[in-house]
Amino acid sequence: MRRAALGTADISFFVVSAAAPLTVMAGVAPVAILLGGIGAPAGYLLAGITLAVFAVGFTTMSRHVRSGGAFYAYITRGLGKRVGIGAALLALVGYNGMEIGVYGLLGTTTADTSRALFGLDIPWLPVSLAGLALIWYGGFRSIDFGAKLLGVLLVAETGILVLLAAGVLLEGGAHGLSLGSFAPGAVLVPGTAAVLAFAFAAFTGFESTVIYRREARDPDRTIPRATYIAVAFLGLFYAFIVWTVIQAFGAEEVIAAATADPGGLFFAAITTYVGPWAADLMHVFIVTSVIASLLAFHNAINRYALALAEEGVLPAALGRVHPRHRSPYLAGVAQTVLGAVIVLGFALAGADPYQQLLLWVNTPGMIALMVLMLLAAIAVPVYFRRTAHTEGPWRTAIAPVTAAVLLAVAIFLVASKVELFTMASTTVNTVLVALVPAVFLAGLALAQRLKTRRPEVYARFAEEPALPEGEEVPCPLPTPSSPQPASAPSTPAVPKPAR
């Protein structure tokens, strides 16, 4: 891999781009306003606060675990190898679900943009297949190439939203500016639970900062900084933009406008306060926002596949790194082929690219990643109880336990409101939600199979990687045969062997 290639800003671009801020705002925020009224902006703040608390323990683990497996490595350290292997399979399925479904969105948004700007109707499937090839190439190139590309695309999509907000603020909104969206009476309404479900979904992908550890400069500092920057930016930015759109129409009128045309709410606002040319730009930048999200998730998936290939769980070929670009190029090929098979399968079945390819594939992926966060939050205090360390109780116990409780509530909210995400029947929703525990159970079965038939793979699963020649661990770890006493906190002891 290309070492020391990514700084804090580069990693932040990857994870914020995965969340697709413009697509989330223009495509999903109007529904949140419909459900939660003018208190919708507070839902995004509450979700951001919850995930910031989760990030405390999560980033603390990143200083103690150098494995490229990120989620599954942390979970293995705390909850054992069986649960870790289950988490690894859940991560693969979750990130693939989050990416592959979005090819349907790419097809529909490109078709909508073509129709709005040029009056041309284009089929979605060729666009989605072209997107697969484009994203493969972006992942094939070096990681710093991807970071630069995502930086440009992210500036474009956030810039158009800032332009909208500036226009509304300069004009003073429809009836003057008001902070009524954050009053308790506006927030504590029955629709807030649904808003929170949408808000948590809007952050999906922020946790992938740790996947880039091997390619980061000074990862012990870069990874936590990028994680906090991503969470803070998304939480504050989402809340601010939704609030400005409410101001653009007025507290009473915005609900009627969202009801009449939810998909056109942001376009109507920017046309009124900035101009029709800005609405045309927004159409274009929504397409580039989707492309940026696809590339960010593609890179994350490739690195998970690389780590699992190095572990011996996936075929060794997926662990090959390109000699020039230093990218896991065969993992990228495999992920692209998988995406093409699923996209073509939905197309041959006559499925709708948005309501079925996007929503039915994306939703279980989103729930899977939330379950991974919950398992990671639980693993943090368990790990640090068994390990001598110098970290404080806030980082190792209070914050992760609090995050685990809040994430459990968030998962319940999403599962209970899943029909809002899928627009499907009860039967379909039951299958989609059940896929997540089914995949995890399949991972536990895989763990047992590895333990029985390939014990050497099972034994070294999620072990700390060997350091490159000439590099030393900043705080050397003792060997399991000679653990350090608890009275020597400056040299952490190796945790007890995972179950």
Buried (B, 14 or more C-beta within 10 A) or exposed (E): BBEEBBBBEBBBBBBBBBBBBBBBBBBBBBBBBBBBBBBBBBBBBBBBBBBBBBBBBBBBBBBBBBBBBBBBBBBBBBBBBBBBBBBBBBBBBBBBBBBBBBBBBBBBBBBBBBEBEEEEEBEBBEBBBBBBEBBBEBBBBBBBBBBBBBBEBBEBBBEBBBBBBEBBBEBEBBEEBBEBBBEEEBBEBEBBBBBBBBBBBBBBBBBBBBBBBBBBBEBBEBBBBBBBBBBBBBBEBBBBBBBBBBBBBBBEEBBEBBEEEBEBBBBBBBBBBBEEEBBBBBBBBBBBBBBBBBBBBBBBBBBBBBBBBBBBBBEEEBBBBBEEBBBBBBBBBBBBEBBBEBBBEBBEEEBBBBBBBBBBBBBBBBBBBBBBBBBBBBBBBBBBEBBBBEBEEBBBBBBBBBBBBBBBBBBEBBBEBBEBBBBBEEEBBEBBBEBBBEBBEBBBBBBEEBBEEEEEBBEEBBEBBEEEEEEEEEEEBBEEEEBBEEEEEEEBBBBEEBE
